[in-house]
């Protein structure tokens, strides 16, 4: 078999495997959704950083579960109103 035939055979095999994998990926159940449902309350995230020798920082972020309240966090202070 010539080198051109071997290359064509390998290319066909690779294309076939990629096509089958793509088909499998499209038919596969995506599983559970990520994130959490909107609602009342907040999610608290803690970030800690320790640099050694007693140094470091600790920060706590409070993120509302309500999408509208979350969006209001990104409005600049000078543009905010007390509307809800």
PDB file as gemmi writes it, atoms N, CA and C in Angstrom:
CRYST1    1.000    1.000    1.000  90.00  90.00  90.00 P 1                      
ATOM      1  N   UNK A   1       0.860  -1.177   0.000  1.00  0.00           N  
ATOM      2  CA  UNK A   1       0.000   0.000   0.000  1.00  0.00           C  
ATOM      3  C   UNK A   1       0.902   1.234   0.000  1.00  0.00           C  
ATOM      4  N   UNK A   2       0.572   2.197  -0.810  1.00  0.00           N  
ATOM      5  CA  UNK A   2       1.394   3.396  -0.906  1.00  0.00           C  
ATOM      6  C   UNK A   2       1.160   4.310   0.290  1.00  0.00           C  
ATOM      7  N   UNK A   3       2.083   5.257   0.472  1.00  0.00           N  
ATOM      8  CA  UNK A   3       1.956   6.171   1.614  1.00  0.00           C  
ATOM      9  C   UNK A   3       0.715   7.055   1.479  1.00  0.00           C  
ATOM     10  N   UNK A   4       0.327   7.377   0.258  1.00  0.00           N  
ATOM     11  CA  UNK A   4      -0.888   8.168   0.050  1.00  0.00           C  
ATOM     12  C   UNK A   4      -2.132   7.421   0.491  1.00  0.00           C  
ATOM     13  N   UNK A   5      -2.155   6.116   0.252  1.00  0.00           N  
ATOM     14  CA  UNK A   5      -3.293   5.296   0.666  1.00  0.00           C  
ATOM     15  C   UNK A   5      -3.381   5.170   2.176  1.00  0.00           C  
ATOM     16  N   UNK A   6      -2.227   5.054   2.828  1.00  0.00           N  
ATOM     17  CA  UNK A   6      -2.192   4.957   4.293  1.00  0.00           C  
ATOM     18  C   UNK A   6      -2.681   6.256   4.916  1.00  0.00           C  
ATOM     19  N   UNK A   7      -2.223   7.372   4.368  1.00  0.00           N  
ATOM     20  CA  UNK A   7      -2.642   8.678   4.892  1.00  0.00           C  
ATOM     21  C   UNK A   7      -4.147   8.865   4.701  1.00  0.00           C  
ATOM     22  N   UNK A   8      -4.666   8.480   3.539  1.00  0.00           N  
ATOM     23  CA  UNK A   8      -6.103   8.605   3.284  1.00  0.00           C  
ATOM     24  C   UNK A   8      -6.901   7.714   4.228  1.00  0.00           C  
ATOM     25  N   UNK A   9      -6.398   6.509   4.476  1.00  0.00           N  
ATOM     26  CA  UNK A   9      -7.074   5.591   5.390  1.00  0.00           C  
ATOM     27  C   UNK A   9      -7.078   6.143   6.819  1.00  0.00           C  
ATOM     28  N   UNK A  10      -5.951   6.677   7.265  1.00  0.00           N  
ATOM     29  CA  UNK A  10      -5.882   7.275   8.608  1.00  0.00           C  
ATOM     30  C   UNK A  10      -6.800   8.492   8.724  1.00  0.00           C  
ATOM     31  N   UNK A  11      -6.818   9.344   7.713  1.00  0.00           N  
ATOM     32  CA  UNK A  11      -7.679  10.534   7.739  1.00  0.00           C  
ATOM     33  C   UNK A  11      -9.149  10.133   7.786  1.00  0.00           C  
ATOM     34  N   UNK A  12      -9.515   9.103   7.031  1.00  0.00           N  
ATOM     35  CA  UNK A  12     -10.899   8.623   7.047  1.00  0.00           C  
ATOM     36  C   UNK A  12     -11.263   8.059   8.414  1.00  0.00           C  
ATOM     37  N   UNK A  13     -10.349   7.305   9.007  1.00  0.00           N  
ATOM     38  CA  UNK A  13     -10.594   6.748  10.341  1.00  0.00           C  
ATOM     39  C   UNK A  13     -10.753   7.826  11.393  1.00  0.00           C  
ATOM     40  N   UNK A  14      -9.895   8.836  11.341  1.00  0.00           N  
ATOM     41  CA  UNK A  14      -9.985   9.940  12.306  1.00  0.00           C  
ATOM     42  C   UNK A  14     -11.300  10.692  12.133  1.00  0.00           C  
ATOM     43  N   UNK A  15     -11.685  10.957  10.882  1.00  0.00           N  
ATOM     44  CA  UNK A  15     -12.948  11.663  10.628  1.00  0.00           C  
ATOM     45  C   UNK A  15     -14.136  10.849  11.126  1.00  0.00           C  
ATOM     46  N   UNK A  16     -14.076   9.532  10.933  1.00  0.00           N  
ATOM     47  CA  UNK A  16     -15.160   8.670  11.398  1.00  0.00           C  
ATOM     48  C   UNK A  16     -15.269   8.692  12.923  1.00  0.00           C  
ATOM     49  N   UNK A  17     -14.143   8.593  13.611  1.00  0.00           N  
ATOM     50  CA  UNK A  17     -14.149   8.628  15.082  1.00  0.00           C  
ATOM     51  C   UNK A  17     -14.661   9.975  15.583  1.00  0.00           C  
ATOM     52  N   UNK A  18     -14.207  11.070  14.982  1.00  0.00           N  
ATOM     53  CA  UNK A  18     -14.675  12.397  15.395  1.00  0.00           C  
ATOM     54  C   UNK A  18     -16.175  12.557  15.151  1.00  0.00           C  
ATOM     55  N   UNK A  19     -16.660  12.054  14.028  1.00  0.00           N  
ATOM     56  CA  UNK A  19     -18.095  12.139  13.738  1.00  0.00           C  
ATOM     57  C   UNK A  19     -18.928  11.354  14.733  1.00  0.00           C  
ATOM     58  N   UNK A  20     -18.472  10.143  15.074  1.00  0.00           N  
ATOM     59  CA  UNK A  20     -19.207   9.340  16.057  1.00  0.00           C  
ATOM     60  C   UNK A  20     -19.197   9.997  17.436  1.00  0.00           C  
ATOM     61  N   UNK A  21     -18.071  10.578  17.812  1.00  0.00           N  
ATOM     62  CA  UNK A  21     -17.986  11.251  19.116  1.00  0.00           C  
ATOM     63  C   UNK A  21     -18.900  12.480  19.147  1.00  0.00           C  
ATOM     64  N   UNK A  22     -18.946  13.236  18.061  1.00  0.00           N  
ATOM     65  CA  UNK A  22     -19.833  14.407  17.998  1.00  0.00           C  
ATOM     66  C   UNK A  22     -21.292  13.980  18.099  1.00  0.00           C  
ATOM     67  N   UNK A  23     -21.652  12.900  17.422  1.00  0.00           N  
ATOM     68  CA  UNK A  23     -23.028  12.399  17.483  1.00  0.00           C  
ATOM     69  C   UNK A  23     -23.389  11.960  18.899  1.00  0.00           C  
ATOM     70  N   UNK A  24     -22.458  11.273  19.554  1.00  0.00           N  
ATOM     71  CA  UNK A  24     -22.687  10.826  20.929  1.00  0.00           C  
ATOM     72  C   UNK A  24     -22.856  12.022  21.869  1.00  0.00           C  
ATOM     73  N   UNK A  25     -22.046  13.059  21.679  1.00  0.00           N  
ATOM     74  CA  UNK A  25     -22.122  14.242  22.537  1.00  0.00           C  
ATOM     75  C   UNK A  25     -23.456  14.961  22.383  1.00  0.00           C  
ATOM     76  N   UNK A  26     -23.990  14.999  21.172  1.00  0.00           N  
ATOM     77  CA  UNK A  26     -25.268  15.673  20.944  1.00  0.00           C  
ATOM     78  C   UNK A  26     -26.431  14.909  21.561  1.00  0.00           C  
ATOM     79  N   UNK A  27     -26.347  13.594  21.587  1.00  0.00           N  
ATOM     80  CA  UNK A  27     -27.437  12.779  22.120  1.00  0.00           C  
ATOM     81  C   UNK A  27     -27.346  12.569  23.619  1.00  0.00           C  
ATOM     82  N   UNK A  28     -26.214  12.837  24.209  1.00  0.00           N  
ATOM     83  CA  UNK A  28     -25.998  12.578  25.635  1.00  0.00           C  
ATOM     84  C   UNK A  28     -26.816  13.541  26.496  1.00  0.00           C  
ATOM     85  N   UNK A  29     -27.403  13.020  27.556  1.00  0.00           N  
ATOM     86  CA  UNK A  29     -28.153  13.843  28.509  1.00  0.00           C  
ATOM     87  C   UNK A  29     -27.178  14.776  29.224  1.00  0.00           C  
ATOM     88  N   UNK A  30     -27.445  16.084  29.249  1.00  0.00           N  
ATOM     89  CA  UNK A  30     -26.498  17.016  29.857  1.00  0.00           C  
ATOM     90  C   UNK A  30     -26.375  16.889  31.370  1.00  0.00           C  
ATOM     91  N   UNK A  31     -27.302  16.198  32.009  1.00  0.00           N  
ATOM     92  CA  UNK A  31     -27.210  16.023  33.456  1.00  0.00           C  
ATOM     93  C   UNK A  31     -27.798  17.209  34.207  1.00  0.00           C  
ATOM     94  N   UNK A  32     -27.489  17.312  35.483  1.00  0.00           N  
ATOM     95  CA  UNK A  32     -28.074  18.385  36.294  1.00  0.00           C  
ATOM     96  C   UNK A  32     -27.542  19.754  35.873  1.00  0.00           C  
ATOM     97  N   UNK A  33     -28.411  20.752  36.022  1.00  0.00           N  
ATOM     98  CA  UNK A  33     -28.002  22.109  35.685  1.00  0.00           C  
ATOM     99  C   UNK A  33     -27.124  22.672  36.790  1.00  0.00           C  
ATOM    100  N   UNK A  34     -26.292  23.617  36.419  1.00  0.00           N  
ATOM    101  CA  UNK A  34     -25.393  24.229  37.388  1.00  0.00           C  
ATOM    102  C   UNK A  34     -26.062  25.445  38.015  1.00  0.00           C  
ATOM    103  N   UNK A  35     -25.509  25.900  39.120  1.00  0.00           N  
ATOM    104  CA  UNK A  35     -26.023  27.080  39.780  1.00  0.00           C  
ATOM    105  C   UNK A  35     -27.160  26.754  40.717  1.00  0.00           C  
ATOM    106  N   UNK A  36     -27.931  27.783  41.055  1.00  0.00           N  
ATOM    107  CA  UNK A  36     -29.059  27.588  41.953  1.00  0.00           C  
ATOM    108  C   UNK A  36     -30.231  28.419  41.465  1.00  0.00           C  
ATOM    109  N   UNK A  37     -31.411  28.046  41.890  1.00  0.00           N  
ATOM    110  CA  UNK A  37     -32.613  28.741  41.466  1.00  0.00           C  
ATOM    111  C   UNK A  37     -32.715  30.096  42.150  1.00  0.00           C  
ATOM    112  N   UNK A  38     -33.304  31.092  41.456  1.00  0.00           N  
ATOM    113  CA  UNK A  38     -33.512  32.386  42.086  1.00  0.00           C  
ATOM    114  C   UNK A  38     -34.482  32.266  43.248  1.00  0.00           C  
ATOM    115  N   UNK A  39     -34.356  33.168  44.188  1.00  0.00           N  
ATOM    116  CA  UNK A  39     -35.253  33.153  45.335  1.00  0.00           C  
ATOM    117  C   UNK A  39     -34.840  34.191  46.353  1.00  0.00           C  
ATOM    118  N   UNK A  40     -35.338  34.031  47.561  1.00  0.00           N  
ATOM    119  CA  UNK A  40     -34.997  34.951  48.637  1.00  0.00           C  
ATOM    120  C   UNK A  40     -33.713  34.495  49.310  1.00  0.00           C  
ATOM    121  N   UNK A  41     -33.113  35.418  50.035  1.00  0.00           N  
ATOM    122  CA  UNK A  41     -31.917  35.078  50.788  1.00  0.00           C  
ATOM    123  C   UNK A  41     -30.647  35.441  50.039  1.00  0.00           C  
ATOM    124  N   UNK A  42     -29.535  35.047  50.612  1.00  0.00           N  
ATOM    125  CA  UNK A  42     -28.234  35.369  50.047  1.00  0.00           C  
ATOM    126  C   UNK A  42     -27.330  34.137  50.104  1.00  0.00           C  
ATOM    127  N   UNK A  43     -26.290  34.193  49.306  1.00  0.00           N  
ATOM    128  CA  UNK A  43     -25.220  33.210  49.361  1.00  0.00           C  
ATOM    129  C   UNK A  43     -23.985  33.939  49.864  1.00  0.00           C  
ATOM    130  N   UNK A  44     -23.309  33.370  50.844  1.00  0.00           N  
ATOM    131  CA  UNK A  44     -22.123  34.003  51.411  1.00  0.00           C  
ATOM    132  C   UNK A  44     -20.890  33.235  50.942  1.00  0.00           C  
ATOM    133  N   UNK A  45     -19.958  33.960  50.314  1.00  0.00           N  
ATOM    134  CA  UNK A  45     -18.699  33.379  49.867  1.00  0.00           C  
ATOM    135  C   UNK A  45     -17.572  33.956  50.709  1.00  0.00           C  
ATOM    136  N   UNK A  46     -16.692  33.085  51.159  1.00  0.00           N  
ATOM    137  CA  UNK A  46     -15.541  33.533  51.942  1.00  0.00           C  
ATOM    138  C   UNK A  46     -14.278  33.265  51.143  1.00  0.00           C  
ATOM    139  N   UNK A  47     -13.408  34.263  51.088  1.00  0.00           N  
ATOM    140  CA  UNK A  47     -12.119  34.122  50.417  1.00  0.00           C  
ATOM    141  C   UNK A  47     -11.035  34.420  51.440  1.00  0.00           C  
ATOM    142  N   UNK A  48     -10.129  33.476  51.610  1.00  0.00           N  
ATOM    143  CA  UNK A  48      -9.036  33.641  52.566  1.00  0.00           C  
ATOM    144  C   UNK A  48      -7.711  33.474  51.838  1.00  0.00           C  
ATOM    145  N   UNK A  49      -6.751  34.302  52.220  1.00  0.00           N  
ATOM    146  CA  UNK A  49      -5.420  34.233  51.635  1.00  0.00           C  
ATOM    147  C   UNK A  49      -4.406  34.324  52.760  1.00  0.00           C  
ATOM    148  N   UNK A  50      -3.536  33.345  52.840  1.00  0.00           N  
ATOM    149  CA  UNK A  50      -2.484  33.348  53.859  1.00  0.00           C  
ATOM    150  C   UNK A  50      -1.137  33.360  53.147  1.00  0.00           C  
ATOM    151  N   UNK A  51      -0.337  34.383  53.425  1.00  0.00           N  
ATOM    152  CA  UNK A  51       0.963  34.480  52.769  1.00  0.00           C  
ATOM    153  C   UNK A  51       2.094  33.958  53.640  1.00  0.00           C  
ATOM    154  N   UNK A  52       1.772  33.495  54.827  1.00  0.00           N  
ATOM    155  CA  UNK A  52       2.815  32.996  55.725  1.00  0.00           C  
ATOM    156  C   UNK A  52       3.332  34.106  56.624  1.00  0.00           C  
ATOM    157  N   UNK A  53       4.010  33.730  57.680  1.00  0.00           N  
ATOM    158  CA  UNK A  53       4.586  34.692  58.630  1.00  0.00           C  
ATOM    159  C   UNK A  53       3.522  35.624  59.203  1.00  0.00           C  
ATOM    160  N   UNK A  54       2.310  35.138  59.366  1.00  0.00           N  
ATOM    161  CA  UNK A  54       1.254  35.930  59.987  1.00  0.00           C  
ATOM    162  C   UNK A  54       0.526  36.864  59.049  1.00  0.00           C  
ATOM    163  N   UNK A  55       0.896  36.908  57.794  1.00  0.00           N  
ATOM    164  CA  UNK A  55       0.234  37.799  56.847  1.00  0.00           C  
ATOM    165  C   UNK A  55      -0.897  37.094  56.127  1.00  0.00           C  
ATOM    166  N   UNK A  56      -1.806  37.862  55.611  1.00  0.00           N  
ATOM    167  CA  UNK A  56      -2.917  37.290  54.860  1.00  0.00           C  
ATOM    168  C   UNK A  56      -4.120  38.196  54.900  1.00  0.00           C  
ATOM    169  N   UNK A  57      -5.160  37.753  54.268  1.00  0.00           N  
ATOM    170  CA  UNK A  57      -6.371  38.560  54.186  1.00  0.00           C  
ATOM    171  C   UNK A  57      -7.580  37.641  54.147  1.00  0.00           C  
ATOM    172  N   UNK A  58      -8.676  38.126  54.685  1.00  0.00           N  
ATOM    173  CA  UNK A  58      -9.927  37.376  54.695  1.00  0.00           C  
ATOM    174  C   UNK A  58     -11.035  38.315  54.240  1.00  0.00           C  
ATOM    175  N   UNK A  59     -11.809  37.879  53.261  1.00  0.00           N  
ATOM    176  CA  UNK A  59     -12.897  38.694  52.721  1.00  0.00           C  
ATOM    177  C   UNK A  59     -14.154  37.842  52.637  1.00  0.00           C  
ATOM    178  N   UNK A  60     -15.289  38.477  52.877  1.00  0.00           N  
ATOM    179  CA  UNK A  60     -16.569  37.788  52.798  1.00  0.00           C  
ATOM    180  C   UNK A  60     -17.460  38.541  51.820  1.00  0.00           C  
ATOM    181  N   UNK A  61     -17.996  37.820  50.835  1.00  0.00           N  
ATOM    182  CA  UNK A  61     -18.875  38.407  49.831  1.00  0.00           C  
ATOM    183  C   UNK A  61     -20.292  37.893  50.052  1.00  0.00           C  
ATOM    184  N   UNK A  62     -21.270  38.803  50.035  1.00  0.00           N  
ATOM    185  CA  UNK A  62     -22.673  38.438  50.176  1.00  0.00           C  
ATOM    186  C   UNK A  62     -23.350  38.658  48.825  1.00  0.00           C  
ATOM    187  N   UNK A  63     -23.877  37.590  48.247  1.00  0.00           N  
ATOM    188  CA  UNK A  63     -24.474  37.651  46.919  1.00  0.00           C  
ATOM    189  C   UNK A  63     -25.952  37.290  47.032  1.00  0.00           C  
ATOM    190  N   UNK A  64     -26.860  38.217  46.658  1.00  0.00           N  
ATOM    191  CA  UNK A  64     -28.292  37.916  46.746  1.00  0.00           C  
ATOM    192  C   UNK A  64     -28.706  36.879  45.705  1.00  0.00           C  
ATOM    193  N   UNK A  65     -29.691  36.053  46.063  1.00  0.00           N  
ATOM    194  CA  UNK A  65     -30.214  35.046  45.137  1.00  0.00           C  
ATOM    195  C   UNK A  65     -31.228  35.636  44.169  1.00  0.00           C  
ATOM    196  N   UNK A  66     -31.776  36.806  44.500  1.00  0.00           N  
ATOM    197  CA  UNK A  66     -32.741  37.478  43.632  1.00  0.00           C  
ATOM    198  C   UNK A  66     -31.991  38.110  42.454  1.00  0.00           C  
ATOM    199  N   UNK A  67     -32.342  37.782  41.208  1.00  0.00           N  
ATOM    200  CA  UNK A  67     -31.624  38.329  40.058  1.00  0.00           C  
ATOM    201  C   UNK A  67     -31.677  39.854  39.972  1.00  0.00           C  
ATOM    202  N   UNK A  68     -32.803  40.463  40.360  1.00  0.00           N  
ATOM    203  CA  UNK A  68     -32.897  41.922  40.306  1.00  0.00           C  
ATOM    204  C   UNK A  68     -31.984  42.573  41.340  1.00  0.00           C  
ATOM    205  N   UNK A  69     -31.944  42.012  42.537  1.00  0.00           N  
ATOM    206  CA  UNK A  69     -31.051  42.546  43.571  1.00  0.00           C  
ATOM    207  C   UNK A  69     -29.596  42.364  43.160  1.00  0.00           C  
ATOM    208  N   UNK A  70     -29.288  41.251  42.517  1.00  0.00           N  
ATOM    209  CA  UNK A  70     -27.926  41.002  42.041  1.00  0.00           C  
ATOM    210  C   UNK A  70     -27.539  42.030  40.980  1.00  0.00           C  
ATOM    211  N   UNK A  71     -28.459  42.340  40.068  1.00  0.00           N  
ATOM    212  CA  UNK A  71     -28.181  43.316  39.015  1.00  0.00           C  
ATOM    213  C   UNK A  71     -27.975  44.708  39.597  1.00  0.00           C  
ATOM    214  N   UNK A  72     -28.706  45.034  40.675  1.00  0.00           N  
ATOM    215  CA  UNK A  72     -28.553  46.358  41.296  1.00  0.00           C  
ATOM    216  C   UNK A  72     -27.160  46.557  41.880  1.00  0.00           C  
ATOM    217  N   UNK A  73     -26.451  45.483  42.194  1.00  0.00           N  
ATOM    218  CA  UNK A  73     -25.095  45.616  42.730  1.00  0.00           C  
ATOM    219  C   UNK A  73     -24.142  46.258  41.729  1.00  0.00           C  
ATOM    220  N   UNK A  74     -24.446  46.162  40.442  1.00  0.00           N  
ATOM    221  CA  UNK A  74     -23.554  46.661  39.409  1.00  0.00           C  
ATOM    222  C   UNK A  74     -23.881  48.087  38.959  1.00  0.00           C  
ATOM    223  N   UNK A  75     -24.936  48.688  39.517  1.00  0.00           N  
ATOM    224  CA  UNK A  75     -25.300  50.059  39.174  1.00  0.00           C  
ATOM    225  C   UNK A  75     -24.402  51.000  39.973  1.00  0.00           C  
ATOM    226  N   UNK A  76     -23.764  51.983  39.316  1.00  0.00           N  
ATOM    227  CA  UNK A  76     -22.908  52.921  40.048  1.00  0.00           C  
ATOM    228  C   UNK A  76     -23.688  53.671  41.126  1.00  0.00           C  
ATOM    229  N   UNK A  77     -23.024  54.011  42.225  1.00  0.00           N  
ATOM    230  CA  UNK A  77     -23.690  54.643  43.370  1.00  0.00           C  
ATOM    231  C   UNK A  77     -24.381  55.948  42.991  1.00  0.00           C  
ATOM    232  N   UNK A  78     -23.783  56.736  42.098  1.00  0.00           N  
ATOM    233  CA  UNK A  78     -24.392  58.018  41.743  1.00  0.00           C  
ATOM    234  C   UNK A  78     -25.622  57.857  40.850  1.00  0.00           C  
ATOM    235  N   UNK A  79     -25.855  56.687  40.287  1.00  0.00           N  
ATOM    236  CA  UNK A  79     -27.016  56.445  39.433  1.00  0.00           C  
ATOM    237  C   UNK A  79     -28.134  55.701  40.154  1.00  0.00           C  
ATOM    238  N   UNK A  80     -27.919  55.290  41.382  1.00  0.00           N  
ATOM    239  CA  UNK A  80     -28.909  54.485  42.109  1.00  0.00           C  
ATOM    240  C   UNK A  80     -30.091  55.321  42.573  1.00  0.00           C  
ATOM    241  N   UNK A  81     -31.268  54.684  42.578  1.00  0.00           N  
ATOM    242  CA  UNK A  81     -32.465  55.266  43.175  1.00  0.00           C  
ATOM    243  C   UNK A  81     -33.000  54.252  44.170  1.00  0.00           C  
ATOM    244  N   UNK A  82     -33.954  54.638  44.977  1.00  0.00           N  
ATOM    245  CA  UNK A  82     -34.502  53.731  45.983  1.00  0.00           C  
ATOM    246  C   UNK A  82     -35.704  52.959  45.457  1.00  0.00           C  
ATOM    247  N   UNK A  83     -35.895  52.965  44.137  1.00  0.00           N  
ATOM    248  CA  UNK A  83     -36.999  52.219  43.538  1.00  0.00           C  
ATOM    249  C   UNK A  83     -36.767  50.726  43.670  1.00  0.00           C  
ATOM    250  N   UNK A  84     -37.852  49.972  43.838  1.00  0.00           N  
ATOM    251  CA  UNK A  84     -37.739  48.506  43.887  1.00  0.00           C  
ATOM    252  C   UNK A  84     -38.694  47.894  42.939  1.00  0.00           C  
TER     253      UNK A  84                                                      
END                                                                             
